[in-house]
Amino acid sequence: MKYLIIAFSALFLAACATPPPTSMLDSDWSTFGYERAMKGQIAQSESRLDKLLDDQNLKSSNYQAYLAGYKKGQNEYCSQNAYILGVTGGPYNGICDLIDWTFREDYNSGRFSTANGM
């Protein structure tokens, strides 16, 4: 049963992954980075993103736009109430650890609080 839950969780997370933009417009890559951060996802490396593109090569300007969008989304994501995020079962993958060292602590407090059963 434990392995079934782990397998289902992995499948669910894979299904939630947003594919990279098919265009090479910097604005699309900035939006992609922003959306990933707002979902609490970890920033991807340039080589990882390049591998996800089927028949195109990631331009340096695309990756810089991705990072700028990601940073904007990360700052916004990390400014939310971490306790409430934990209570509601929202995702947290450690993207705020270097921005606000109390974020993980507050998130875990919410995650394991009795308010979680609401």
C-alpha positions as CSV (number, residue, x, y, z in Angstrom):
1,M,0.0,0.0,0.0
2,K,2.8,2.4,0.9
3,Y,4.4,1.8,-2.5
4,L,1.1,2.4,-4.3
5,I,0.8,5.8,-2.5
6,I,4.3,6.8,-3.5
7,A,3.8,5.7,-7.1
8,F,0.5,7.6,-7.3
9,S,2.1,10.7,-5.8
10,A,4.9,10.6,-8.3
11,L,2.4,10.2,-11.2
12,F,0.3,13.1,-9.9
13,L,3.3,15.4,-9.6
14,A,4.4,14.5,-13.1
15,A,1.0,15.3,-14.4
16,C,1.0,18.7,-12.8
17,A,4.3,19.7,-14.4
18,T,3.9,22.5,-16.8
19,P,5.7,22.0,-20.1
20,P,8.1,24.7,-21.2
21,P,6.9,27.2,-23.8
22,T,7.1,26.1,-27.4
23,S,7.9,29.7,-28.6
24,M,11.3,31.2,-28.1
25,L,9.9,34.6,-27.0
26,D,11.6,35.9,-23.8
27,S,8.2,37.0,-22.5
28,D,6.8,33.5,-22.7
29,W,9.9,32.2,-20.8
30,S,9.5,34.9,-18.2
31,T,5.9,33.9,-17.7
32,F,6.9,30.2,-17.5
33,G,9.4,30.9,-14.7
34,Y,6.9,33.1,-12.8
35,E,4.3,30.3,-13.0
36,R,6.7,27.6,-11.8
37,A,7.7,29.7,-8.8
38,M,4.1,30.5,-7.9
39,K,3.4,26.8,-7.8
40,G,6.3,26.4,-5.3
41,Q,8.4,24.4,-7.8
42,I,12.2,24.4,-7.8
43,A,14.0,26.5,-10.5
44,Q,15.3,24.3,-13.3
45,S,18.8,24.5,-14.7
46,E,19.5,25.8,-18.2
47,S,20.6,22.3,-19.3
48,R,17.5,20.7,-17.9
49,L,15.2,23.2,-19.7
50,D,17.2,22.7,-22.9
51,K,16.7,18.9,-22.7
52,L,12.9,19.5,-22.4
53,L,12.8,21.2,-25.8
54,D,12.3,18.7,-28.6
55,D,13.7,20.3,-31.7
56,Q,14.9,23.7,-30.5
57,N,17.9,25.0,-28.5
58,L,17.2,27.2,-25.5
59,K,18.7,30.7,-26.1
60,S,20.6,32.4,-23.3
61,S,18.1,35.3,-23.3
62,N,15.3,32.8,-22.8
63,Y,17.0,31.4,-19.8
64,Q,17.7,34.8,-18.3
65,A,14.0,35.7,-18.9
66,Y,13.0,32.5,-17.2
67,L,15.2,33.3,-14.2
68,A,13.8,36.8,-13.9
69,G,10.3,35.6,-14.0
70,Y,11.1,32.8,-11.5
71,K,12.7,35.3,-9.1
72,K,9.6,37.6,-9.3
73,G,7.3,34.6,-8.7
74,Q,9.5,33.3,-5.9
75,N,9.4,36.6,-4.1
76,E,5.6,36.7,-4.4
77,Y,5.2,33.0,-3.3
78,C,7.5,33.5,-0.3
79,S,5.6,36.6,0.9
80,Q,2.4,34.6,1.5
81,N,1.5,33.3,5.0
82,A,3.5,30.1,5.3
83,Y,1.4,28.8,8.2
84,I,-1.8,29.1,6.1
85,L,-0.1,27.4,3.2
86,G,0.8,24.5,5.5
87,V,-2.8,24.3,7.0
88,T,-4.3,24.2,3.5
89,G,-1.8,21.5,2.3
90,G,-0.2,23.7,-0.3
91,P,3.1,22.7,-1.8
92,Y,6.4,23.7,-0.3
93,N,9.7,22.5,-1.9
94,G,12.1,24.7,0.0
95,I,12.2,27.6,-2.5
96,C,12.0,30.2,0.3
97,D,14.7,28.8,2.5
98,L,17.3,31.4,1.4
99,I,14.8,34.3,1.4
100,D,13.1,33.7,4.7
101,W,14.6,31.2,7.1
102,T,11.3,31.0,9.1
103,F,9.2,30.1,6.2
104,R,9.7,26.4,6.4
105,E,9.2,26.4,10.2
106,D,5.9,28.3,9.8
107,Y,4.8,26.0,7.0
108,N,5.5,22.9,9.1
109,S,3.7,24.4,12.0
110,G,0.6,24.9,9.8
111,R,1.0,21.5,8.2
112,F,0.9,19.7,11.5
113,S,-1.5,21.9,13.4
114,T,-5.0,20.8,14.5
115,A,-6.4,23.5,12.2
116,N,-5.4,21.2,9.3
117,G,-8.5,19.1,9.9
118,M,-10.8,21.9,9.0
